[in-house]
Amino acid sequence: MSCKWTRLSPRVLLAFLLPLGAMAQVVCALGPGASSYKPDGNQRPTPDAMELAGRVNTAIKTICSPNCPETAVFRNTTAANLMLVVDSGQAKLIYGPQFFATVYEHYGDGAILGIIAHEMGHALDDVMGAAWVQKTWSPELRADSWAGCTLARIDLNPGDLEASLAALAKYPAPGHPAWNVRLPILRTGYTKCGGDGARFDHGAAAVK
């Protein structure tokens, strides 16, 4: 993979997402209800959520090391689903425990890995570039491409890959285009980062 690396701190780059004078900004929220989020409700994540976030983080380090974004993980009952928030230059991954429980019940661990990979794709997009990431893509599509790359580096088994794609299709951000637009971009990221295209296509075919 041919990447253009930056020497700036990830926290500095993420700070540019903030509007002047603002304390915090929601970069991406899956599904509706982002306005319900109250930062003072942030709590420590559960061990199982941290384990899954850790798997995504380990994969991301193979992509961006030594200049990876620093992201804290919190659970918050006021978060409708899963959000990436930037607060005073610090990226925060905020999940609603009820949302994670629903996703896990329907799809399993692979699905949670997929949606975390998308949110972290926004942070990756702010600290690095790659020849295969098109500047004409919207921020949501660029995050999808990095999510595909991350899922390839996690090296999911076929069942978990299918679950990841199903969750990504089921829970888009409000700014996402249709699934048939997103899917080839996810595949691009997946294959450019070493994933097996045939395995991806098999998983994608099962997504309704």
N, C-alpha and C positions, 0 to 999 in steps of 0.2 A: 504494500500500500504506500502510495506516495503522498506524504502529508506536508503541509506548511505549518511549521511550529512557531509559536510566539513566545517571546521571553517575558511578556508581562505577566504579573500575578493573576491567577484566576479571579481573585476577589476584586481586583481593579477592573477587569473586563466585565464582570457581572455587575459591578456598580453602574456601568453605563446603561444598563437596562432601566435604571430608576429615573422617573421624571424629576426634574429639578424641584427640590424642596420636599419631595415625598419621602416617607419613612419606609414604605414597603410597597411591593408591586407583585401581583400574581402574574407570573410569566406564562403559565399554562395550567389549566384545570380541566380534568376529564369530566365531561358531562356538565349539566347545569348546577347552579347553587353555590358558585364560588363566593357570592356576596355574603353568605352566612358565616364565613370563616372569621373567627375571633382569635387573634394571636395569643391573647393571655390564656387560652385554653390548651396551649401546647404542653404535652407531657412526654415523658420518656417512652420510646417505642417498646413493644413487647419483644421478648427474645426471638420469637419465630419471625416477626417482621424484620428484625435486625439481621437475622440469618439470611433471609432472602435478599435484603438490600446489600448485604456483604457479598453475596455471590455476584450481583450486578457490579458492585464496586471493584471486585477482583478482576472481572472481565474488562472493565473500563481501563484499569491500569495497564493492560496489555496494549491499549490503543493510544493513550495520551501520556504515559509516564515519560519524563518526570514532571510534566506540567499539567497535572489533572485538576479539575475543579474540586474545591472543598465543599462538601454538602453535609449538613446536619439532618437527621431524620427525627420526626416527631409524629406522635399520634394526637389527634384532636377531634373530639366528638362534634365540633361545629364545622369541620371540613366535610363537604358533601361527598367527595370521592377521593381523588388523589390530585395533589397540587404541587407545583414548583413555585416557590415564593422567594423573592430576593428582598432582604431586609438589611439595610445599612451595609450593603456589599456582601452579605453572607447568603449563600444559597441554602434554602431549607426545603426538604421534601416532607410534605405534610399529608398524612393519610387519615381518612375516617375509618375507625375500626369496624364500623358496621359495613362499610363498603368492602374492605378487605375480606371480611367474613363471607359476604355474599359472593364475591369473585371466587374465593377458595371453594365454597360449597358447590358452585356450578362448574368450575374449570380446574381447580387444583393449583399447586405451586407455580406451574409453568405460566399461568395467566398473570399472576402477580409479578413474576420476573419480567414479563413482556411490558406491562404498563409502567413499571418502574424504569425499564430501559428507555421507554419513550420520554418520560419526564427528564431523565438524566441526559437524554439526547439533546435537549435544549442547552444544558450546561456545557456539554461537549462542543456544541456548535459555536459557543462563544469563546472557546479557548483554542480551537484548532480548525484546520480546513483539510480537505482532501481533493484530489483531482476529480474524483467521481461525484462530489457534492456540488450540484449546480447552483450558481448564485441566483438563478431565476426561480428556484423553488421557494415556496413560502416557508416561514419559520417552522410551521408544523410539519411540512414535508421534509425539511432538513433534519428535524428531530426524529422523524420516522427512519430516515436513512441511517442515522447513528444508532437508533434502536436495533435495526437489522444487523448492523455491524456488531453491536454488543451481544445480541443473541447468538451470532456465529461464534464469538469468542467464549461464550458460556458453554457452547457445544451441547445444546439440549438434545435429549433423545427425541424421537419422532412424536411421541405423545405429548411431551411438554412443549415442543415447538408448535404443534397444532393448537394447544391451549393458549399459548402466547398470542398467536395470530387471531384466534377467536376473540380473546379479550380486547385486543387492539381494535378489532372491527366493531365490537359491541359497545365500547366506551370511548368514542372519539371526543376530542375537544370541540367546542363550538365552532372554531375556525377551520376544522378539518374539511377537506374536500371528500368526495365520495370514495368508498373503499376501492373501487376499481382504478382510481387515480393513485391511491396510496400504495397499493400492493406492489406494483413494479418498483417503486422507490425503496420499499422495505427489502425487496429481493436484491436490488442493487447493492445496498449496504451489506446485506448478508453474504452475498457471493464475493464482493470485493474484500471482505475481511476473512475469507477462507472457508465460508460455509458451503455446503454441498447444495447446488441448485436443485437437484432432483429431490432431495429431502425437503427443501423449502416448498417446492411445487406440490409435493404430496400433502404436506400440512395445509397449504393454502387451499387445495381442492376440497378439503373437508369443511372449510369455513363457509357458513351460509349467510 
